[in-house]
């Protein structure tokens, strides 16, 4: 009886949590006149909202742009942040703790402080209206450095010493020995970075103005706020659903690695 009550309690709160998302999906496949209701079962299924999104904006081009940018940044963050995290975790050199302290301090700074200097740099480098402006500033991530450092601290030093005795270089140790046993940390950094870059709107709005270079969140924001949706709620929700779908799919596939990393990466050292 206790288990029954417990599971009923969980099912109730799951429905409460999932209802807004289910209602959003339902609203995209129902007639515009029915969207005001609270029900999630449409009387008639129609895909007019999605058709109008495809007609009004180059959604597939924006999807490709977002995929290129988010994937490039994610790979860069994994590679560069893991190298920095490994150095801070396993190498002893003067100023190591100071560098780590500075890295921690940067997490307390609002991104608005660096927004203008960063934009000036993009203009000086002539990177505006290019993917470089969307990729290069995000290639190193503070959170990723800290997570990799804490993860590498949990790996036995004997494994690294044995690799060095076999003649392995530092790059070989990192990429061929530590990477295969660091899947949860790598996937966690990958998911968080991909989600953050995929959902980024403000920075693309500043450095990108040509429609064929716009990312999906940027294009959807302009589409919804700029009036192209013509105040049609179903069309707005259809665009939002297409924006959220890739993230939901990616997290559903890799969630077990994400949970494993959160359970094992602790704060050691």
N, C-alpha and C positions, 0 to 999 in steps of 0.2 A: 504493500500500500504506500509506503514511503517513497519507493522508486517511482510509482505511478504519479504521485503528486509532484515529485521532483521533475519528472519529464514533462508533465503537463505545464508546469511553471516555465521550463525552458522553451517549450513549443510556443507558449503565449508570448514571451518576450522576443522570440525569433520572428514571429509574425509581426509584432509591433515594429521591430527593427527593419524588416524587409519590406513592409507595406509601402513606404514612400517610393522605393525603387521599382517595385512591382507596379504601382500606380503610374509611374512615369512611363514605363514600357507599354502598359495598357493604353495610356493616353495617345501614344504615337500610332496605334493601329486602330483607333476608333474615330468616328466622325467628329468634326470640330464641335458640333453642338452638344455632344455628350461629355465633353472633357470636364465640365464643372462638377460632375457627380463624384461621390466617394467610392463607387464600386470599381472593381478592377476587371470585371468580365464584360467585354464590349458586346453590344447587341449585333454589331456588324463589323467584320474585320476589313480594314482598308489600309492601303499603303500610300495614300495620297500625300501624307506628310513627308515621307522619305523621298517620294518622287519630286516634290517641290524643292527639297534641299538639294538634290542632285541637279535640278534645273537652274537654281539661282547661284550656286557657288561651286568652284572646282574642288569638291570634297576629296576626291581620290588623289589629286595632286598635293593637297595639303596633308593628307594622310601619309603619302610617301615622304614629304618633307619632314614631318614630325618623326617618322620612323628613322630616317637618315640621321637627324640631329640627335634624337634620344639614344639611338644605338651607338653612335660615335662617342658621345659623352660618357655613356655607361662603360664602354670598353676602356676609354682613356682613364676614367676614375678608378676602375679596378686595377689597371696596370700601374699607374703612377702612385696612387694612394697605397697600394700594397707594398711598393718599393720603399716608400717613406715609412710606412708602419713597420716593415721588417727592420729597417735601419734603426729606428727608435727602440725597437724591442730587443734586438740581438747584438747591436754594435755598441761598444762603449767608446765614446769620444767626448772631448771637452765641449761643454755647452749643450749636451743632449737634453738635459732636463729643462734648460732655459728654452730651447726650441719647442719642446713639448708644451711648456707653459704658454708660450706665445700662440701656439696652435689652439690651445684651449681658450685663450683670451679672445681669439677672433670669433669664436662661437657666440660671444656675448654682444657683438657689434651688429646693429641693424644693417640690413643690406642697403638701405637708402643712403647710408654714409658713403659707400663706395660707388653708388650708381652713377653720379656725374663724372668723377674721375675715370671710371671704367668706360663711359661713353666717349669721353675726350680721347682716350687711348684708341678706341675703335676708329674714330675719325682720323686720327694721326696715322694709323696703320692702313687707312683706306679699306677697312673691312666692313663698313656698313653696307647694307644690301647684299651681303654674302653670308653663306653658312658659317664662315669662320667666326663671325661676331656672335653666333649662337652656340658655338662649340668650344672655342679656345678658353673663354673666361671660366668655364665650368669643369675643366679637365682635372682639377685637383679639388678634393672635397674634404673638409675638416672632419666631419663625422666618419667618413670612410677611413681616414687615417687612424683615428682613435679606435675604431672597431677592429681594423686589421692589427694594430699594435696589441690590443688586448687579446686578440685571438692568437697571435704568434707567441705571446708570453705563456700560453698554455701548452705549447708544443715542447716536448723534452729537448733540452740542449744536447743530449747524447746523440740524437738523430742528426742534428746539424754538424756536430763534431765528427761523426762517422762519415758524413758526406764530404767534409773538408779533407779528411784523411784519404779518401778515395780520389782526391784531386778535383773535386767539383768546384766550379767558380760560384761566386755569390748569385749570379743570375741563374745558374743551373739549379742551385739549392732552392731558390725562390720559385722558379717557374716549373721545374720538373719534379721536385720533391715535396715542397710545401703546398703548392697549388692543388695537387690531387687529394690531399687530406684536408683541404680548407674549403670544400664545396659549400657548406652552410654559410660561412662568412662571405664568400664570393657572391652567392645567390642573394643574400640579404642586402649587401651593398648594391648589387645590380638592380634588385627590385625597387629599393628606396630611391636610387639615383634615377632610374628610368621613369618612375612615377613623378618625381619632382620636375624633371626636364620636360616630360610630356605635358604636364599641367601648367608649365610656365607661360605667362601671358604678358606681364609688364615689360620685361626685357625685349622680347620680340617686337612688341608694339613700338619700342623706342628705336630699334636699329633696322627693322625691316618694314618697308612701305610698299614694295612691289608684290602684287597679289600672287604671282607664280612662285614666290619664295616664302610665303607665309606658312606658318605651322598650323596644325589643325585647331588647337585652342585659340590662337590668335584670330583665325578666320571665323571660327564659330562666335567668338566674342563680338567681332565687328558685324557679323551677320545678325546676331540677336539684338545688340544695342543700337546698331546703325540704321535699323528700320527695314532692312531687306526682308525680314521675316513677316512684315506687314501685320504685326500684332496677332499672328496666328499661333496660338499656344502649342498646338500639335506639331507645327514645324519647328518651333524652338526646342521642344522636348525631343524631337527626333534628332536634331543636331547634337543636343547634349548626350543622348544615348549613344550615338556613334562615337562621340569623344570619349565616353567612359568605357565602352566595350573592350578595347584592347587592353586596358589596365586590369580590368576584372578577369579577363581570360588569362593574362600573364600571371597574375597573383594566384589564380586557381590552380595553375600548373605547378608553380614553385612554392606554394605555401608551406609544404612540409619542411623544406630546407630553411625557410624563413623562421619557422617556429623552433627548429633544431638549433639554429644559430642563437636565437634569443635565449634559449635554455642553457647553452654551453659557453657563451662568450664572456660571461661575467666581467667583473672589474678587478683583474689581478694586477698587482704591482703598483 
